[in-house]
Amino acid sequence: MKARLLEITRPRALSIREVEVPEPAADELLVRTLVSAISAGTELLFYRGDIAEGTRLDETLPSLDAELRYPVSYGYASVGEVIGAGTSVSRALVGRRVFGFAPHRSHFVVREPDAFVLPEDADFERAAFLPTAETAVNVLLDAAPRIGERVLVVGQGIVGLMTTALLARFPLERLWTLEPLEHRRVVSARFGAARALSPEELEADDFDLSVELSGTARGLEAAIGAMGLEGRVVVASWYGDGREAVALGTRFHRRRLRLVSSQVSRLGSVHLARWSKKRRLETAWSALSRLPVEALITHRIALDEAAEAYRLLDEHPEACLQVLLTYT
């Protein structure tokens, strides 16, 4: 069997080639892809060439446990239908829909323990948001929001919106968001923000906690500038190899602010004993089941037109949120 595989051949250049699909090993599933989600954050860094060759992609995911060398096959949010199974896997899984951390390709093989089997009545497109929701879960574990706190989320892309939605469940005094794009502010309010502001509208500087998910130096400076005495700034954006100039002067020091790095591939040590990968995914799925994620999907684009999908995300963020690649 042949699979169609999407590759980034060099910065801002894509190709689709055919590759052999291996027979599933004893503990593996063979999956025909239905949709895969493009990450407008991490994935665009690779697309733009903002990650140095030789950088480890992600040692926690088997499909990405390699150093970056172009051409690179990327992606980690694929949903499909099981069409084959290894000898030690229950045949009852054949025909079921599953999520896998797999690159953009028409067929993939995944170990049965690493696949997330969807409930039979679940919307399979919803499952494409599992990595996003898992990232938001990880952000909240690192941020540790407390009752009655004043919280600001800077950046309302997909991860920012998901983080806002989870924070909206906490008994906070204030949950505001900061986002320059108007259509994202509208969705932010729908996802639970009490106020969704443009950067020019923010005047308060007494927040206890801010979460920076803008991926910009301006956003990080806004997150820092909004903090009250001894506030916490969780930096969840990945800037790749970029060097961002951020003001860390008198205000930052005299207010004794704390910067906290949040990264989904590795939990902080305080959580390792209790939070397995399985538990995080189950928590993420529970969150997704109660959110209007259909409002986040702005485009469904066929794999053969993937170049247009990436150009859209790269050049026109004002026109899109989540772009899904579809497979027929």
N, C-alpha and C positions, 0 to 999 in steps of 0.2 A: 504494500500500500504506500502511496505517496501522500505527503502533506505539503501544503503551501505555507511557507515560512516567511515572515516579514523581517527584514534586516535593515539596520541603519548602516549604510555602506561607508559613509563619511558624514561629517556635519551637514545637516539639512539635505541629505540625499538618501533615498530609500529604494529598496528593490524587493521583489517577491520571487523566491526560488522554490523549486521542488526538492524535498528531501525524503529519504526513506523513513517510514514509521516502523520502529522496532516492535517485535512481538512482546507483549507484556510479560514480565517475569512473574514468578509464582505469586508475589504479593502486590502486583500492579494492576491498574485499570487502564484500558485504552478508551480515550474520550474523543468524541467528535465535537468540536467547538461550536457553540451557538453565538456567543458574544464575548468580547474582551474589552476592557476599559483602558483608555489611554490616561496616564497620569500627567496632568498639566504642570506638575511640579518637578519631581525627580526625573521623569522620563524626558521632559523637554531639555533638561540639562545635558543629557546624552545626545539628544537630537541636535542641539545647538553647538555641541563641542565644548561645553563648559566643564567637563570632567577630563582630567588628564589620563591619557592612555597609561595602562599599568595599574590604575586604581581598582581595588577589589570591588566587584559589583555588589554582591551581598552573600557573605559566607553562610548565612542562616537559611538560604533557599537553594536547594540542589540545582535548580535550573539556572541560577545566577551565581553560582560559586566558582567564579573565574575572574581573571584580570581583564579590564577593558582593552580590547583590541578591535579596531574596525576591520571588517564589518561585525556588528554586534546585534544579536537577537535579544530584545528586551521585552519587558512587560511582566506583570505578576497578578493579573486579575482576569482569569479566564473561567468561563462557565460553559459546560457542555453536557452531552448525553453519553453515558457509558455504552460502548458498543462491543467491548471485549473485556475479559478478565482472566487473570492468572489462575493457576491450579489451586492455590490456597485461598482464593477469594470467593465469597459466596456468589453463585450465579444470580441470586436475587437482585444484585446490584446492576445487572445488565438492563438497560432501559431507564435507569434512574438518572436524574440530573445532579451534577456535582460541581463544586467550585474547586479550582486548583491554582496554585501560584505558578502559572506557566506563561511563557512568552506568547506573543501574538502568532498563532499558527492554527491551521485548520484542524489538526489532530494533535493530541499530546498524550503522553504516558505519565501516570502519577502513581506513587505508592498508595495503596488503599488507606494506610493510617494517616497519610498527608492530605487526603481528599476530604472535603466537607460535603457530606451528602445532604442535599436539600430535602425539606419536607415535600411530600408528593404534590401538595396543592400550592407550593410556593411559586411566586413570580421569579423566573430564572434571571431576569435582568436586575432585579434587586440584589441578587448575590454578587454581581459585579462590583458592588460597593463595599464588599467585606473588607478588603485591605484598608480602605478609607476609614471605615468605622473602627477597625482595629487600631489604626493610628490615633484616632480620637480617644479611644479608650486608654491608650498608652499615655497620651498627653495629659489626661485627667489624673492618671496614677502619679505622674511626675508633678503635676501642678498642685494636687491635694487641696482642692477648694474647700473652704470652711463655711459653716453656717453664718449668714449675715454679711458675707464679704462683698466688696465692690469689685467687679470683674470686668475687664476689657479684653475683647478678642480683636486683634489687628489682622485684617486680611480675611475675606469671605469667599475664597475659592472653595473647592469641594471639601478639603480637610477642615478649613475654617468654619464652614457651614455645619459640618458634622460635629465639630467640637462645640459650637454654639448650641446645637440641639441637645447635646448631652448635658452641658452646663445649665440649660434651662430647667432641668429637672431638680436642681439643687435649690435649697431655700436661701438664695442670695438676696442681699439688699438691692443690688444693681447688676444687671447684665447688659452692657453696651457693646456694640461692635463698630469697627472703623473700616471703611471700604470706599475707594474712590469711584468704583463703577456703580451706577445707579441701579441697574437690574439686579446686581448681587445684593444691594441693600434691601431691595424689595423681598427677595428670597430670605434674607437674614431675619427680617421681621417675622416672616412666616415660620421660621425655624426656632423662634423663641426669644430673639433679642428684644429687650424693652425699648431700646433706641438703636437704630442703625444709622450711623453718622458718616458724612464725608470728612476727610481730614481737616477741612477748613472749619467744620462745625464743632470740633472737640475743644472744650475749654477746661473741663475738670482735670485736676491733677492730684486726686486723693484716692486713687484706686489701690486696693490691697494686692491685686493679682492681675497681671496681663499676660496674654498668650500671643506670641508673635508668629503669624502664619502667612505673612505677606511676601516673604522672600526678597524684600527690598531693604536697603539701609534706611530709607525714609520711614518705612513701617516700624523698623526696630527702634529708631529714634523716637517715634511717636509713642511706642509702648513704654520706653524708658521715661519719657517726659511726663507721662500721665500718672506715674507712681507716687504714692504717698511715702512717708517715712518708713524705711525698712520693708518696702514692698518687694514682691517677687515677680520677676520677668522670666517666663518660660519661652525659650527660643526653640521652636519646633520646625522652622524652615531649614532647608539644606541649601547652602549657597554654592555648592560645588567648589571649584577652585578659585572662585571670585574673591577679591579682597575688597571688602566694603568699609568705607570710612564712616565710623559712627562716633558721635560725640560722647565721650565718657569723662566729662569734666567735673566742675564743682558740684553741680546738681546731683550727678550720679553718686559721687563720693559722700557728700554731706548728708544725703538721704539714706546712706548705707543700703543701697539697693542690692538685690541678689539676682544674678543671672543663672538660670538653670537650663541645661541642654536636655532636650527630649528627642529620642530616636527610637523608632519602633522595632528595629531589628534586635535590640538588646535592652532588656528591662534593667532598671536600677536594682542593686543588690537587695534592697529592703523588700522587694516584691518577689524575688526569685523563688522563695520557698513555697509560695501560695499560688502564683499566677503562671500556669502552664500556657503553652501556645493554644491548646485546646480550649482552656477556660476563656482566654481572651477572645477567640473566635466565637465561642458560644455567647459571650457577653455582647460582642459586636452584632451578631445576628439578632439577638433579642432587641437591641437598640434599633436596628434597621426595620424590624417588623412593625415598629410604631411610628415610623417617619414617612412623610410624603416624598420619597426619593424620586418618584416619577417627575417631580418638578425640577430635578437637577439634570435630567437627560435632555439636552438641547439638540443633539444630532446623533443619528444612526447612519454610519457610512460603511459601505462594503469594503472588505479587505483590499480589493483591487484598486480602490480609490484612496488608500491610506495616505498617500502623499498630500492629498487635499485636506484630510483630517488634521495632519500635523501642521500644515500651513495655517489652517484656521486657528488652532490653539496658539501657535507661535505669534501670528501677526494680528489676530483679531480677538483678543480675550474679551472684549466688550460684547462680542456676538455669541458667546458660547459659555457653557459650564462643563458638563460631562459629555464627552464624545465617546460613543461606543462603536467599535468595529463589529460588523456583522459578517456571518459566514453562511453560504448556501451551497 
